[in-house]
Amino acid sequence: MLTIRLTRKGKKNQPFFRVVVIDKKRSSTGGRAVEDLGYKNPLTKKVSLKKERILYWIKNGAKPSATIHNLLVTEKILD
């Protein structure tokens, strides 16, 4: 099952999150992301998302995590 979720990048005390599509079975063992869909920087409050690709993956069965769902509603990508 595919999931749209955040992966943490960045240095210590400087978080940076990527929004990725990943296979849920392999995600806990360091699996590689299927596709990178954008990023979120909580320090500068900057968010960049690929709307068309996110809607494509949701239409094809990928489930967004709770945090991503709230982010998509905030960015007005989902209702």
PyMOL Python script that loads the backbone (N, CA, C, O; Angstrom):
from pymol import cmd

cmd.read_pdbstr("""\
ATOM      1  N   MET A   1       0.841  -1.187   0.000  1.00  0.00           N
ATOM      2  CA  MET A   1       0.000   0.000   0.000  1.00  0.00           C
ATOM      3  C   MET A   1       0.886   1.250   0.000  1.00  0.00           C
ATOM      4  O   MET A   1       1.851   1.337   0.758  1.00  0.00           O
ATOM      5  N   LEU A   2       0.553   2.189  -0.837  1.00  0.00           N
ATOM      6  CA  LEU A   2       1.312   3.434  -0.920  1.00  0.00           C
ATOM      7  C   LEU A   2       0.769   4.470   0.058  1.00  0.00           C
ATOM      8  O   LEU A   2      -0.439   4.567   0.277  1.00  0.00           O
ATOM      9  N   THR A   3       1.671   5.229   0.634  1.00  0.00           N
ATOM     10  CA  THR A   3       1.320   6.259   1.606  1.00  0.00           C
ATOM     11  C   THR A   3       2.012   7.562   1.235  1.00  0.00           C
ATOM     12  O   THR A   3       3.166   7.560   0.806  1.00  0.00           O
ATOM     13  N   ILE A   4       1.307   8.670   1.402  1.00  0.00           N
ATOM     14  CA  ILE A   4       1.912   9.999   1.251  1.00  0.00           C
ATOM     15  C   ILE A   4       2.218  10.477   2.666  1.00  0.00           C
ATOM     16  O   ILE A   4       1.312  10.619   3.487  1.00  0.00           O
ATOM     17  N   ARG A   5       3.491  10.725   2.949  1.00  0.00           N
ATOM     18  CA  ARG A   5       3.886  11.107   4.305  1.00  0.00           C
ATOM     19  C   ARG A   5       5.104  12.020   4.269  1.00  0.00           C
ATOM     20  O   ARG A   5       5.663  12.299   3.209  1.00  0.00           O
ATOM     21  N   LEU A   6       5.504  12.480   5.458  1.00  0.00           N
ATOM     22  CA  LEU A   6       6.675  13.337   5.599  1.00  0.00           C
ATOM     23  C   LEU A   6       7.905  12.492   5.928  1.00  0.00           C
ATOM     24  O   LEU A   6       7.811  11.512   6.667  1.00  0.00           O
ATOM     25  N   THR A   7       9.046  12.870   5.383  1.00  0.00           N
ATOM     26  CA  THR A   7      10.316  12.312   5.818  1.00  0.00           C
ATOM     27  C   THR A   7      11.167  13.467   6.307  1.00  0.00           C
ATOM     28  O   THR A   7      11.205  14.529   5.686  1.00  0.00           O
ATOM     29  N   ARG A   8      11.852  13.255   7.429  1.00  0.00           N
ATOM     30  CA  ARG A   8      12.639  14.322   8.041  1.00  0.00           C
ATOM     31  C   ARG A   8      14.026  14.369   7.432  1.00  0.00           C
ATOM     32  O   ARG A   8      14.698  13.346   7.296  1.00  0.00           O
ATOM     33  N   LYS A   9      14.436  15.549   7.076  1.00  0.00           N
ATOM     34  CA  LYS A   9      15.785  15.819   6.584  1.00  0.00           C
ATOM     35  C   LYS A   9      16.326  16.990   7.381  1.00  0.00           C
ATOM     36  O   LYS A   9      15.626  17.542   8.230  1.00  0.00           O
ATOM     37  N   GLY A  10      17.551  17.367   7.119  1.00  0.00           N
ATOM     38  CA  GLY A  10      18.128  18.516   7.791  1.00  0.00           C
ATOM     39  C   GLY A  10      19.028  18.122   8.942  1.00  0.00           C
ATOM     40  O   GLY A  10      19.150  16.948   9.292  1.00  0.00           O
ATOM     41  N   LYS A  11      19.659  19.134   9.523  1.00  0.00           N
ATOM     42  CA  LYS A  11      20.584  18.923  10.626  1.00  0.00           C
ATOM     43  C   LYS A  11      19.849  18.903  11.963  1.00  0.00           C
ATOM     44  O   LYS A  11      18.638  19.110  12.040  1.00  0.00           O
ATOM     45  N   LYS A  12      20.618  18.648  12.999  1.00  0.00           N
ATOM     46  CA  LYS A  12      20.078  18.678  14.347  1.00  0.00           C
ATOM     47  C   LYS A  12      19.547  20.075  14.667  1.00  0.00           C
ATOM     48  O   LYS A  12      20.231  21.073  14.441  1.00  0.00           O
ATOM     49  N   ASN A  13      18.340  20.138  15.187  1.00  0.00           N
ATOM     50  CA  ASN A  13      17.639  21.386  15.524  1.00  0.00           C
ATOM     51  C   ASN A  13      17.326  22.258  14.309  1.00  0.00           C
ATOM     52  O   ASN A  13      16.959  23.421  14.471  1.00  0.00           O
ATOM     53  N   GLN A  14      17.464  21.724  13.101  1.00  0.00           N
ATOM     54  CA  GLN A  14      17.086  22.441  11.879  1.00  0.00           C
ATOM     55  C   GLN A  14      16.278  21.503  10.986  1.00  0.00           C
ATOM     56  O   GLN A  14      16.763  21.071   9.940  1.00  0.00           O
ATOM     57  N   PRO A  15      15.037  21.183  11.396  1.00  0.00           N
ATOM     58  CA  PRO A  15      14.268  20.196  10.638  1.00  0.00           C
ATOM     59  C   PRO A  15      13.828  20.735   9.282  1.00  0.00           C
ATOM     60  O   PRO A  15      13.607  21.932   9.098  1.00  0.00           O
ATOM     61  N   PHE A  16      13.712  19.809   8.351  1.00  0.00           N
ATOM     62  CA  PHE A  16      13.259  20.090   7.003  1.00  0.00           C
ATOM     63  C   PHE A  16      12.540  18.821   6.560  1.00  0.00           C
ATOM     64  O   PHE A  16      13.103  17.730   6.655  1.00  0.00           O
ATOM     65  N   PHE A  17      11.316  18.944   6.082  1.00  0.00           N
ATOM     66  CA  PHE A  17      10.526  17.764   5.764  1.00  0.00           C
ATOM     67  C   PHE A  17      10.229  17.693   4.273  1.00  0.00           C
ATOM     68  O   PHE A  17       9.892  18.698   3.648  1.00  0.00           O
ATOM     69  N   ARG A  18      10.357  16.503   3.713  1.00  0.00           N
ATOM     70  CA  ARG A  18       9.962  16.249   2.335  1.00  0.00           C
ATOM     71  C   ARG A  18       8.645  15.494   2.343  1.00  0.00           C
ATOM     72  O   ARG A  18       8.420  14.631   3.192  1.00  0.00           O
ATOM     73  N   VAL A  19       7.778  15.820   1.396  1.00  0.00           N
ATOM     74  CA  VAL A  19       6.526  15.097   1.212  1.00  0.00           C
ATOM     75  C   VAL A  19       6.796  14.055   0.134  1.00  0.00           C
ATOM     76  O   VAL A  19       7.144  14.400  -0.995  1.00  0.00           O
ATOM     77  N   VAL A  20       6.637  12.776   0.483  1.00  0.00           N
ATOM     78  CA  VAL A  20       6.978  11.695  -0.442  1.00  0.00           C
ATOM     79  C   VAL A  20       5.866  10.659  -0.510  1.00  0.00           C
ATOM     80  O   VAL A  20       5.058  10.521   0.408  1.00  0.00           O
ATOM     81  N   VAL A  21       5.848   9.933  -1.628  1.00  0.00           N
ATOM     82  CA  VAL A  21       5.023   8.738  -1.766  1.00  0.00           C
ATOM     83  C   VAL A  21       5.948   7.565  -1.499  1.00  0.00           C
ATOM     84  O   VAL A  21       7.005   7.456  -2.121  1.00  0.00           O
ATOM     85  N   ILE A  22       5.563   6.682  -0.579  1.00  0.00           N
ATOM     86  CA  ILE A  22       6.428   5.569  -0.195  1.00  0.00           C
ATOM     87  C   ILE A  22       5.575   4.326   0.040  1.00  0.00           C
ATOM     88  O   ILE A  22       4.416   4.424   0.443  1.00  0.00           O
ATOM     89  N   ASP A  23       6.156   3.169  -0.213  1.00  0.00           N
ATOM     90  CA  ASP A  23       5.487   1.906   0.063  1.00  0.00           C
ATOM     91  C   ASP A  23       5.490   1.685   1.572  1.00  0.00           C
ATOM     92  O   ASP A  23       6.554   1.644   2.190  1.00  0.00           O
ATOM     93  N   LYS A  24       4.320   1.544   2.165  1.00  0.00           N
ATOM     94  CA  LYS A  24       4.217   1.471   3.621  1.00  0.00           C
ATOM     95  C   LYS A  24       4.937   0.256   4.197  1.00  0.00           C
ATOM     96  O   LYS A  24       5.433   0.320   5.322  1.00  0.00           O
ATOM     97  N   LYS A  25       5.006  -0.838   3.464  1.00  0.00           N
ATOM     98  CA  LYS A  25       5.667  -2.041   3.969  1.00  0.00           C
ATOM     99  C   LYS A  25       7.170  -1.836   4.123  1.00  0.00           C
ATOM    100  O   LYS A  25       7.775  -2.396   5.037  1.00  0.00           O
ATOM    101  N   ARG A  26       7.776  -1.052   3.256  1.00  0.00           N
ATOM    102  CA  ARG A  26       9.221  -0.872   3.277  1.00  0.00           C
ATOM    103  C   ARG A  26       9.667   0.427   3.942  1.00  0.00           C
ATOM    104  O   ARG A  26      10.867   0.639   4.119  1.00  0.00           O
ATOM    105  N   SER A  27       8.740   1.293   4.312  1.00  0.00           N
ATOM    106  CA  SER A  27       9.120   2.614   4.812  1.00  0.00           C
ATOM    107  C   SER A  27       9.869   2.556   6.140  1.00  0.00           C
ATOM    108  O   SER A  27      10.747   3.384   6.386  1.00  0.00           O
ATOM    109  N   SER A  28       9.537   1.596   6.996  1.00  0.00           N
ATOM    110  CA  SER A  28      10.175   1.556   8.302  1.00  0.00           C
ATOM    111  C   SER A  28      11.604   1.027   8.233  1.00  0.00           C
ATOM    112  O   SER A  28      12.385   1.239   9.161  1.00  0.00           O
ATOM    113  N   THR A  29      11.956   0.345   7.148  1.00  0.00           N
ATOM    114  CA  THR A  29      13.302  -0.202   7.018  1.00  0.00           C
ATOM    115  C   THR A  29      14.180   0.655   6.119  1.00  0.00           C
ATOM    116  O   THR A  29      15.162   0.162   5.563  1.00  0.00           O
ATOM    117  N   GLY A  30      13.845   1.910   5.972  1.00  0.00           N
ATOM    118  CA  GLY A  30      14.667   2.803   5.166  1.00  0.00           C
ATOM    119  C   GLY A  30      14.429   2.656   3.681  1.00  0.00           C
ATOM    120  O   GLY A  30      15.340   2.856   2.878  1.00  0.00           O
ATOM    121  N   GLY A  31      13.205   2.308   3.309  1.00  0.00           N
ATOM    122  CA  GLY A  31      12.888   2.132   1.903  1.00  0.00           C
ATOM    123  C   GLY A  31      12.977   3.431   1.126  1.00  0.00           C
ATOM    124  O   GLY A  31      12.833   4.519   1.683  1.00  0.00           O
ATOM    125  N   ARG A  32      13.212   3.302  -0.156  1.00  0.00           N
ATOM    126  CA  ARG A  32      13.344   4.457  -1.024  1.00  0.00           C
ATOM    127  C   ARG A  32      11.968   4.987  -1.415  1.00  0.00           C
ATOM    128  O   ARG A  32      11.040   4.206  -1.630  1.00  0.00           O
ATOM    129  N   ALA A  33      11.833   6.299  -1.506  1.00  0.00           N
ATOM    130  CA  ALA A  33      10.571   6.926  -1.874  1.00  0.00           C
ATOM    131  C   ALA A  33      10.280   6.683  -3.345  1.00  0.00           C
ATOM    132  O   ALA A  33      11.194   6.649  -4.170  1.00  0.00           O
ATOM    133  N   VAL A  34       9.002   6.515  -3.671  1.00  0.00           N
ATOM    134  CA  VAL A  34       8.583   6.338  -5.055  1.00  0.00           C
ATOM    135  C   VAL A  34       8.691   7.662  -5.801  1.00  0.00           C
ATOM    136  O   VAL A  34       9.179   7.711  -6.930  1.00  0.00           O
ATOM    137  N   GLU A  35       8.228   8.743  -5.157  1.00  0.00           N
ATOM    138  CA  GLU A  35       8.284  10.065  -5.784  1.00  0.00           C
ATOM    139  C   GLU A  35       8.301  11.152  -4.714  1.00  0.00           C
ATOM    140  O   GLU A  35       7.674  11.019  -3.663  1.00  0.00           O
ATOM    141  N   ASP A  36       9.023  12.219  -4.997  1.00  0.00           N
ATOM    142  CA  ASP A  36       9.092  13.387  -4.123  1.00  0.00           C
ATOM    143  C   ASP A  36       8.024  14.376  -4.574  1.00  0.00           C
ATOM    144  O   ASP A  36       8.007  14.778  -5.737  1.00  0.00           O
ATOM    145  N   LEU A  37       7.129  14.773  -3.666  1.00  0.00           N
ATOM    146  CA  LEU A  37       5.994  15.616  -4.032  1.00  0.00           C
ATOM    147  C   LEU A  37       6.083  17.045  -3.515  1.00  0.00           C
ATOM    148  O   LEU A  37       5.184  17.846  -3.770  1.00  0.00           O
ATOM    149  N   GLY A  38       7.134  17.376  -2.806  1.00  0.00           N
ATOM    150  CA  GLY A  38       7.271  18.739  -2.303  1.00  0.00           C
ATOM    151  C   GLY A  38       8.030  18.752  -0.997  1.00  0.00           C
ATOM    152  O   GLY A  38       8.660  17.765  -0.617  1.00  0.00           O
ATOM    153  N   TYR A  39       7.963  19.889  -0.307  1.00  0.00           N
ATOM    154  CA  TYR A  39       8.664  20.017   0.961  1.00  0.00           C
ATOM    155  C   TYR A  39       7.938  20.986   1.877  1.00  0.00           C
ATOM    156  O   TYR A  39       7.065  21.747   1.457  1.00  0.00           O
ATOM    157  N   LYS A  40       8.334  20.930   3.153  1.00  0.00           N
ATOM    158  CA  LYS A  40       7.822  21.864   4.167  1.00  0.00           C
ATOM    159  C   LYS A  40       8.977  22.226   5.076  1.00  0.00           C
ATOM    160  O   LYS A  40       9.653  21.348   5.611  1.00  0.00           O
ATOM    161  N   ASN A  41       9.205  23.523   5.252  1.00  0.00           N
ATOM    162  CA  ASN A  41      10.250  24.013   6.143  1.00  0.00           C
ATOM    163  C   ASN A  41       9.568  24.705   7.321  1.00  0.00           C
ATOM    164  O   ASN A  41       9.058  25.815   7.165  1.00  0.00           O
ATOM    165  N   PRO A  42       9.547  24.071   8.498  1.00  0.00           N
ATOM    166  CA  PRO A  42       8.846  24.671   9.637  1.00  0.00           C
ATOM    167  C   PRO A  42       9.541  25.901  10.218  1.00  0.00           C
ATOM    168  O   PRO A  42       8.907  26.687  10.921  1.00  0.00           O
ATOM    169  N   LEU A  43      10.811  26.078   9.942  1.00  0.00           N
ATOM    170  CA  LEU A  43      11.519  27.242  10.480  1.00  0.00           C
ATOM    171  C   LEU A  43      11.143  28.517   9.734  1.00  0.00           C
ATOM    172  O   LEU A  43      10.975  29.571  10.348  1.00  0.00           O
ATOM    173  N   THR A  44      11.010  28.425   8.410  1.00  0.00           N
ATOM    174  CA  THR A  44      10.647  29.603   7.608  1.00  0.00           C
ATOM    175  C   THR A  44       9.173  29.606   7.211  1.00  0.00           C
ATOM    176  O   THR A  44       8.706  30.545   6.566  1.00  0.00           O
ATOM    177  N   LYS A  45       8.441  28.564   7.591  1.00  0.00           N
ATOM    178  CA  LYS A  45       7.013  28.401   7.271  1.00  0.00           C
ATOM    179  C   LYS A  45       6.769  28.306   5.762  1.00  0.00           C
ATOM    180  O   LYS A  45       5.677  28.627   5.293  1.00  0.00           O
ATOM    181  N   LYS A  46       7.768  27.871   5.005  1.00  0.00           N
ATOM    182  CA  LYS A  46       7.636  27.757   3.557  1.00  0.00           C
ATOM    183  C   LYS A  46       7.169  26.353   3.178  1.00  0.00           C
ATOM    184  O   LYS A  46       7.706  25.354   3.657  1.00  0.00           O
ATOM    185  N   VAL A  47       6.155  26.296   2.307  1.00  0.00           N
ATOM    186  CA  VAL A  47       5.605  25.024   1.855  1.00  0.00           C
ATOM    187  C   VAL A  47       5.527  25.062   0.339  1.00  0.00           C
ATOM    188  O   VAL A  47       5.051  26.036  -0.243  1.00  0.00           O
ATOM    189  N   SER A  48       5.998  23.998  -0.296  1.00  0.00           N
ATOM    190  CA  SER A  48       5.911  23.874  -1.742  1.00  0.00           C
ATOM    191  C   SER A  48       5.442  22.463  -2.067  1.00  0.00           C
ATOM    192  O   SER A  48       6.100  21.486  -1.710  1.00  0.00           O
ATOM    193  N   LEU A  49       4.301  22.359  -2.745  1.00  0.00           N
ATOM    194  CA  LEU A  49       3.723  21.060  -3.063  1.00  0.00           C
ATOM    195  C   LEU A  49       3.372  20.985  -4.542  1.00  0.00           C
ATOM    196  O   LEU A  49       2.987  21.985  -5.148  1.00  0.00           O
ATOM    197  N   LYS A  50       3.506  19.797  -5.120  1.00  0.00           N
ATOM    198  CA  LYS A  50       3.112  19.543  -6.510  1.00  0.00           C
ATOM    199  C   LYS A  50       1.666  19.055  -6.509  1.00  0.00           C
ATOM    200  O   LYS A  50       1.401  17.867  -6.322  1.00  0.00           O
ATOM    201  N   LYS A  51       0.742  19.980  -6.718  1.00  0.00           N
ATOM    202  CA  LYS A  51      -0.684  19.689  -6.587  1.00  0.00           C
ATOM    203  C   LYS A  51      -1.151  18.599  -7.544  1.00  0.00           C
ATOM    204  O   LYS A  51      -1.876  17.692  -7.136  1.00  0.00           O
ATOM    205  N   GLU A  52      -0.747  18.675  -8.808  1.00  0.00           N
ATOM    206  CA  GLU A  52      -1.213  17.713  -9.815  1.00  0.00           C
ATOM    207  C   GLU A  52      -0.762  16.298  -9.468  1.00  0.00           C
ATOM    208  O   GLU A  52      -1.533  15.347  -9.595  1.00  0.00           O
ATOM    209  N   ARG A  53       0.500  16.161  -9.025  1.00  0.00           N
ATOM    210  CA  ARG A  53       1.037  14.838  -8.706  1.00  0.00           C
ATOM    211  C   ARG A  53       0.404  14.273  -7.432  1.00  0.00           C
ATOM    212  O   ARG A  53       0.186  13.065  -7.331  1.00  0.00           O
ATOM    213  N   ILE A  54       0.110  15.137  -6.463  1.00  0.00           N
ATOM    214  CA  ILE A  54      -0.543  14.675  -5.237  1.00  0.00           C
ATOM    215  C   ILE A  54      -1.932  14.141  -5.556  1.00  0.00           C
ATOM    216  O   ILE A  54      -2.311  13.070  -5.082  1.00  0.00           O
ATOM    217  N   LEU A  55      -2.695  14.882  -6.359  1.00  0.00           N
ATOM    218  CA  LEU A  55      -4.030  14.428  -6.742  1.00  0.00           C
ATOM    219  C   LEU A  55      -3.967  13.147  -7.564  1.00  0.00           C
ATOM    220  O   LEU A  55      -4.835  12.285  -7.429  1.00  0.00           O
ATOM    221  N   TYR A  56      -2.941  13.009  -8.422  1.00  0.00           N
ATOM    222  CA  TYR A  56      -2.750  11.798  -9.210  1.00  0.00           C
ATOM    223  C   TYR A  56      -2.543  10.588  -8.304  1.00  0.00           C
ATOM    224  O   TYR A  56      -3.168   9.548  -8.511  1.00  0.00           O
ATOM    225  N   TRP A  57      -1.671  10.711  -7.301  1.00  0.00           N
ATOM    226  CA  TRP A  57      -1.386   9.578  -6.427  1.00  0.00           C
ATOM    227  C   TRP A  57      -2.585   9.234  -5.545  1.00  0.00           C
ATOM    228  O   TRP A  57      -2.835   8.057  -5.282  1.00  0.00           O
ATOM    229  N   ILE A  58      -3.324  10.231  -5.088  1.00  0.00           N
ATOM    230  CA  ILE A  58      -4.512   9.962  -4.280  1.00  0.00           C
ATOM    231  C   ILE A  58      -5.563   9.250  -5.124  1.00  0.00           C
ATOM    232  O   ILE A  58      -6.226   8.327  -4.652  1.00  0.00           O
ATOM    233  N   LYS A  59      -5.711   9.684  -6.377  1.00  0.00           N
ATOM    234  CA  LYS A  59      -6.670   9.041  -7.284  1.00  0.00           C
ATOM    235  C   LYS A  59      -6.280   7.589  -7.555  1.00  0.00           C
ATOM    236  O   LYS A  59      -7.152   6.745  -7.763  1.00  0.00           O
ATOM    237  N   ASN A  60      -4.991   7.292  -7.556  1.00  0.00           N
ATOM    238  CA  ASN A  60      -4.525   5.933  -7.820  1.00  0.00           C
ATOM    239  C   ASN A  60      -4.347   5.103  -6.549  1.00  0.00           C
ATOM    240  O   ASN A  60      -3.731   4.039  -6.605  1.00  0.00           O
ATOM    241  N   GLY A  61      -4.862   5.552  -5.419  1.00  0.00           N
ATOM    242  CA  GLY A  61      -4.947   4.712  -4.234  1.00  0.00           C
ATOM    243  C   GLY A  61      -3.980   5.005  -3.110  1.00  0.00           C
ATOM    244  O   GLY A  61      -4.004   4.289  -2.109  1.00  0.00           O
ATOM    245  N   ALA A  62      -3.131   6.012  -3.208  1.00  0.00           N
ATOM    246  CA  ALA A  62      -2.222   6.340  -2.111  1.00  0.00           C
ATOM    247  C   ALA A  62      -3.008   7.037  -1.001  1.00  0.00           C
ATOM    248  O   ALA A  62      -3.833   7.911  -1.266  1.00  0.00           O
ATOM    249  N   LYS A  63      -2.743   6.643   0.235  1.00  0.00           N
ATOM    250  CA  LYS A  63      -3.434   7.217   1.389  1.00  0.00           C
ATOM    251  C   LYS A  63      -2.543   8.249   2.064  1.00  0.00           C
ATOM    252  O   LYS A  63      -1.420   7.924   2.447  1.00  0.00           O
ATOM    253  N   PRO A  64      -3.013   9.494   2.220  1.00  0.00           N
ATOM    254  CA  PRO A  64      -2.210  10.479   2.945  1.00  0.00           C
ATOM    255  C   PRO A  64      -2.254  10.220   4.452  1.00  0.00           C
ATOM    256  O   PRO A  64      -3.279   9.795   4.987  1.00  0.00           O
ATOM    257  N   SER A  65      -1.133  10.481   5.131  1.00  0.00           N
ATOM    258  CA  SER A  65      -1.110  10.370   6.587  1.00  0.00           C
ATOM    259  C   SER A  65      -1.975  11.492   7.168  1.00  0.00           C
ATOM    260  O   SER A  65      -2.389  12.402   6.450  1.00  0.00           O
ATOM    261  N   ALA A  66      -2.237  11.416   8.452  1.00  0.00           N
ATOM    262  CA  ALA A  66      -3.087  12.428   9.101  1.00  0.00           C
ATOM    263  C   ALA A  66      -2.469  13.817   8.990  1.00  0.00           C
ATOM    264  O   ALA A  66      -3.176  14.788   8.722  1.00  0.00           O
ATOM    265  N   THR A  67      -1.157  13.920   9.192  1.00  0.00           N
ATOM    266  CA  THR A  67      -0.471  15.216   9.110  1.00  0.00           C
ATOM    267  C   THR A  67      -0.533  15.768   7.694  1.00  0.00           C
ATOM    268  O   THR A  67      -0.787  16.957   7.499  1.00  0.00           O
ATOM    269  N   ILE A  68      -0.304  14.917   6.713  1.00  0.00           N
ATOM    270  CA  ILE A  68      -0.353  15.357   5.319  1.00  0.00           C
ATOM    271  C   ILE A  68      -1.771  15.749   4.934  1.00  0.00           C
ATOM    272  O   ILE A  68      -1.964  16.724   4.207  1.00  0.00           O
ATOM    273  N   HIS A  69      -2.766  15.008   5.407  1.00  0.00           N
ATOM    274  CA  HIS A  69      -4.154  15.364   5.099  1.00  0.00           C
ATOM    275  C   HIS A  69      -4.467  16.767   5.616  1.00  0.00           C
ATOM    276  O   HIS A  69      -5.074  17.571   4.908  1.00  0.00           O
ATOM    277  N   ASN A  70      -4.051  17.061   6.854  1.00  0.00           N
ATOM    278  CA  ASN A  70      -4.276  18.399   7.414  1.00  0.00           C
ATOM    279  C   ASN A  70      -3.526  19.461   6.619  1.00  0.00           C
ATOM    280  O   ASN A  70      -4.046  20.558   6.416  1.00  0.00           O
ATOM    281  N   LEU A  71      -2.311  19.155   6.165  1.00  0.00           N
ATOM    282  CA  LEU A  71      -1.533  20.090   5.364  1.00  0.00           C
ATOM    283  C   LEU A  71      -2.210  20.353   4.010  1.00  0.00           C
ATOM    284  O   LEU A  71      -2.238  21.491   3.541  1.00  0.00           O
ATOM    285  N   LEU A  72      -2.750  19.309   3.393  1.00  0.00           N
ATOM    286  CA  LEU A  72      -3.424  19.464   2.099  1.00  0.00           C
ATOM    287  C   LEU A  72      -4.707  20.278   2.232  1.00  0.00           C
ATOM    288  O   LEU A  72      -5.052  21.042   1.330  1.00  0.00           O
ATOM    289  N   VAL A  73      -5.409  20.123   3.339  1.00  0.00           N
ATOM    290  CA  VAL A  73      -6.609  20.927   3.571  1.00  0.00           C
ATOM    291  C   VAL A  73      -6.223  22.381   3.806  1.00  0.00           C
ATOM    292  O   VAL A  73      -6.901  23.283   3.313  1.00  0.00           O
ATOM    293  N   THR A  74      -5.149  22.624   4.547  1.00  0.00           N
ATOM    294  CA  THR A  74      -4.674  23.984   4.800  1.00  0.00           C
ATOM    295  C   THR A  74      -4.249  24.673   3.513  1.00  0.00           C
ATOM    296  O   THR A  74      -4.512  25.861   3.324  1.00  0.00           O
ATOM    297  N   GLU A  75      -3.591  23.931   2.627  1.00  0.00           N
ATOM    298  CA  GLU A  75      -3.122  24.481   1.347  1.00  0.00           C
ATOM    299  C   GLU A  75      -4.212  24.475   0.279  1.00  0.00           C
ATOM    300  O   GLU A  75      -3.955  24.855  -0.863  1.00  0.00           O
ATOM    301  N   LYS A  76      -5.452  24.041   0.641  1.00  0.00           N
ATOM    302  CA  LYS A  76      -6.622  24.016  -0.236  1.00  0.00           C
ATOM    303  C   LYS A  76      -6.447  23.103  -1.450  1.00  0.00           C
ATOM    304  O   LYS A  76      -6.965  23.389  -2.530  1.00  0.00           O
ATOM    305  N   ILE A  77      -5.710  21.997  -1.265  1.00  0.00           N
ATOM    306  CA  ILE A  77      -5.580  20.993  -2.317  1.00  0.00           C
ATOM    307  C   ILE A  77      -6.710  19.980  -2.185  1.00  0.00           C
ATOM    308  O   ILE A  77      -7.226  19.492  -3.190  1.00  0.00           O
ATOM    309  N   LEU A  78      -7.094  19.661  -0.957  1.00  0.00           N
ATOM    310  CA  LEU A  78      -8.250  18.790  -0.676  1.00  0.00           C
ATOM    311  C   LEU A  78      -9.322  19.596   0.049  1.00  0.00           C
ATOM    312  O   LEU A  78      -9.052  20.625   0.667  1.00  0.00           O
ATOM    313  N   ASP A  79     -10.552  19.087  -0.052  1.00  0.00           N
ATOM    314  CA  ASP A  79     -11.665  19.728   0.657  1.00  0.00           C
ATOM    315  C   ASP A  79     -11.772  19.197   2.063  1.00  0.00           C
ATOM    316  O   ASP A  79     -12.650  19.617   2.817  1.00  0.00           O
TER     317      ASP A  79
END
""", "prot")
cmd.dss("prot")
cmd.show_as("cartoon", "prot")
cmd.util.cbc("prot")
cmd.orient("prot")
